[in-house]
């Protein structure tokens, strides 16, 4: 998602020219002639991201950038259906994450059910957002 941070620079101009409701429009043409997307949204961005990935000897930025460009290309190919396609894509990703989390939970708790899994997730979120260290994490004495 960091690759979309470049949109934040164009957002004030876009909203002042087109109104806040235009953000939900399926097109990014604001009529100003200025780009709404940076070159990182196109295959040419590989020249920057690729060299950084090689220089850092870390493949993750290239993988995330490549998947983002692929999703953008898919969206451009289906622009008239983009709200539906994006909703289906989001639901499938969320469903996959929940299914994998539930599978992992069942491996740790074979007698658990989905309701217990949801309670586990709720407790984990509460602990994570409270800022307090978890009781389950090892203390410095045991390391």
PENOR-V768125 format. One line per field, one symbol per residue. phi: phi as a letter, one per 20 degrees, with the letter a starting at -180 (. if undefined). burial: 1 if it has 16 or more other C-alpha atoms within 10 Angstrom, else 0. A space follows every 50 residues. Layout:
phi->???
burial->???
//
This chain:
phi->.ffefffffeggffffecnffffeffddeemenefedeffecgffffeff fffffelbeggffffffffffffffffcgfdgffffffffffffffffff fffffffecfefcffffffffffffgffefneffffffeffee
burial->00000000000001000000000000000100000110011100110011 00100000000100110110000010001001000100000000000000 0100110000000000100000000000000000000000000
//
